[in-house]
Amino acid sequence: MDERAKNSFRVLLKGGMGEYTEKRSRFIATLQSCESEEEAACFIEEVKKRYWDAKHNCYAYVIGGKGELTRSSDDGEPGGTAGRPMLEVLLGEEIRNVVVVVTRYFGGVLLGTGGLVRAYTQAVKEGLKNCTTGRMCYGYEVKVETDYNGIGKILYLLGNAGIEPISSDYGEKVVLRLAVPAKQMESLQKSVADATNGRAVFEKSGEIYYVDRE
């Protein structure tokens, strides 16, 4: 298999929030997608302004399909008890191009190192439960051109393969534009040729990453 086909990763299609309470301390996680370090920084500042009266606004973010850029901050909590555990959740869930801020309102009881790690970790998990995620997959953009006798067979094949056309043009010929997973490319091309006795034109036009909803 092409190495890039193995390197699919999860992304946020819609951000969300979640909350966790530990010994009266409130931990509020806010997550959003981001494409750059600048976007992440702006989001972090927005959350800090929203929760200006909170004791801590810790954060973590991952940028790049392979997690090329990662940052985290404990924002005054004991070193390694907040930002790094938050980052580990994002990395463990294979989510990329994402930023999370966990806001803590102190409840008057010290949690200790283990309690803080557990609370910040759980807060991010609670936030993720309220996000919508998808998977960025490696594949190809494909154009399929066929006559009206062949379109029914091709749509049947696509349905079985779980592939929905990006666009359809019904003119003198039917032209479909598809996003085809790399691992399905060869088998789909053969199936289309067999189903139409080689009359359909199957043209690979470029490599892409596309979103597959989870």
C-alpha positions in Angstrom: 0.0 0.0 0.0 1.2 3.5 -0.7 2.7 5.0 2.4 0.4 8.0 2.3 -2.6 5.7 2.3 -1.6 4.6 5.8 -1.3 8.2 7.0 -4.9 9.1 7.3 -5.7 11.3 10.2 -8.7 12.6 12.1 -9.9 16.2 12.0 -12.6 18.3 13.6 -15.5 19.0 11.3 -17.2 20.9 14.2 -15.7 22.1 17.4 -17.2 21.6 20.8 -17.0 22.0 24.6 -17.0 19.6 27.6 -16.7 20.0 31.3 -15.2 17.8 34.1 -15.4 18.5 37.8 -12.8 17.3 40.4 -13.2 18.2 44.1 -15.2 21.3 43.2 -12.6 22.5 40.6 -14.3 23.0 37.2 -12.3 22.1 34.0 -13.9 23.4 30.8 -12.5 22.2 27.5 -13.0 24.2 24.3 -11.9 22.7 21.0 -11.6 24.1 17.5 -10.0 23.2 14.2 -7.0 25.3 13.1 -4.7 25.2 10.1 -1.8 27.3 11.4 0.0 28.3 14.6 -1.4 31.8 14.1 -5.0 30.5 14.1 -4.3 28.5 17.2 -2.8 31.5 19.0 -5.8 33.7 18.1 -8.2 31.0 19.4 -6.3 30.6 22.7 -6.5 34.4 23.2 -10.2 34.4 22.5 -10.8 31.7 25.1 -8.6 33.5 27.7 -10.7 36.7 27.2 -13.9 34.7 27.5 -12.8 33.2 30.8 -10.7 36.1 32.0 -11.6 35.4 35.7 -10.4 31.8 35.6 -7.2 30.7 37.5 -5.7 28.8 34.5 -6.3 28.6 30.8 -4.0 25.7 29.7 -3.7 24.7 26.0 -2.4 22.2 23.5 -2.5 22.1 19.7 -1.3 19.9 16.9 -0.7 21.2 13.4 0.0 19.2 10.2 -1.2 15.8 9.0 1.7 14.0 10.6 1.7 16.2 13.7 4.7 18.2 12.6 4.0 21.0 15.0 2.9 20.6 18.6 2.7 23.0 21.5 1.3 22.9 25.0 1.2 25.1 28.1 0.5 24.5 31.8 -0.3 28.2 32.3 0.9 28.2 35.9 -0.1 24.6 36.9 2.8 22.4 38.1 5.0 21.4 35.1 3.7 18.5 33.1 0.3 18.3 34.8 -1.9 20.1 32.2 -0.6 21.0 28.7 1.3 17.8 28.0 -1.5 15.4 29.2 -3.9 17.4 27.0 -1.6 17.1 24.0 -1.3 13.3 24.6 -5.1 13.0 24.3 -5.0 14.7 20.9 -2.1 12.7 19.6 -3.6 9.4 20.9 -6.9 10.1 19.2 -4.9 10.8 15.9 -6.6 14.3 15.7 -4.6 16.9 13.7 -5.0 20.6 13.0 -6.8 21.1 16.3 -6.4 23.3 19.3 -7.9 22.8 22.8 -8.0 25.2 25.8 -8.9 23.8 29.2 -10.1 26.5 31.6 -9.8 25.8 35.3 -11.9 27.4 38.0 -10.2 26.5 41.3 -12.5 24.8 43.8 -10.5 25.4 46.9 -9.0 21.9 47.2 -5.5 21.0 46.0 -5.7 18.0 43.6 -2.0 16.9 43.6 0.0 16.0 40.5 -2.0 12.8 39.7 -5.3 14.5 40.2 -4.4 17.4 37.9 -3.2 15.1 35.1 -6.4 13.0 35.4 -8.6 16.1 35.4 -7.1 17.8 32.4 -7.0 14.6 30.5 -10.6 13.8 31.2 -11.7 17.4 30.3 -10.3 17.1 26.8 -12.0 13.7 26.4 -15.3 15.2 27.5 -14.9 18.0 25.0 -14.1 15.6 22.2 -17.4 13.8 22.9 -19.2 17.0 21.8 -17.2 17.5 18.6 -17.9 16.2 15.2 -14.9 14.4 13.6 -14.0 13.1 10.2 -11.0 11.3 8.8 -8.7 12.9 6.1 -7.9 10.0 3.7 -5.5 9.8 0.9 -6.8 9.0 -2.5 -7.3 10.2 -6.1 -9.7 12.5 -7.9 -11.2 10.5 -10.7 -13.4 11.4 -13.7 -15.7 8.7 -15.1 -17.4 9.3 -18.4 -20.1 6.9 -19.6 -23.2 6.6 -21.7 -26.7 6.3 -20.3 -26.6 2.5 -20.6 -23.6 2.3 -18.3 -24.5 4.8 -15.6 -26.8 2.5 -13.6 -24.2 -0.2 -13.3 -21.5 2.4 -12.3 -23.7 3.9 -9.6 -24.5 0.5 -8.3 -20.7 -0.2 -8.0 -20.1 3.1 -6.3 -22.9 2.4 -3.8 -21.4 -0.9 -2.9 -17.9 0.7 -2.5 -19.3 3.5 -0.3 -18.3 6.2 -2.8 -20.6 9.1 -3.4 -19.9 11.3 -6.5 -18.6 14.7 -5.8 -20.5 16.0 -8.9 -22.5 14.6 -11.7 -23.0 16.1 -15.2 -25.8 14.5 -17.3 -25.3 15.8 -20.8 -24.7 14.0 -24.1 -22.6 11.7 -21.9 -22.7 11.3 -18.1 -19.6 12.6 -16.3 -19.0 11.8 -12.7 -16.3 13.3 -10.5 -15.2 11.0 -7.7 -12.8 10.9 -4.7 -11.6 7.3 -4.6 -9.6 5.9 -1.7 -6.1 4.8 -2.8 -6.7 1.2 -1.6 -9.9 0.9 -3.8 -8.4 2.5 -6.9 -7.4 -0.6 -8.8 -10.4 -2.7 -8.0 -12.9 0.0 -8.8 -11.2 0.7 -12.2 -11.4 -2.9 -13.0 -15.0 -3.2 -11.9 -16.1 -0.2 -14.0 -14.3 -1.6 -17.0 -15.9 -5.1 -16.6 -19.4 -3.6 -16.0 -19.3 -1.5 -19.1 -17.3 -3.8 -21.3 -14.5 -1.2 -21.4 -16.8 1.6 -22.8 -16.5 3.9 -19.8 -13.6 6.3 -19.6 -11.9 6.1 -16.2 -9.4 8.9 -15.8 -7.3 9.6 -12.7 -6.7 13.4 -12.5 -4.7 13.9 -9.3 -3.8 13.0 -5.8 -6.0 14.3 -3.0 -6.8 14.2 0.7 -10.5 14.1 1.3 -12.8 14.0 4.3 -14.6 10.8 5.2 -17.2 11.4 7.9 -17.0 9.1 10.9 
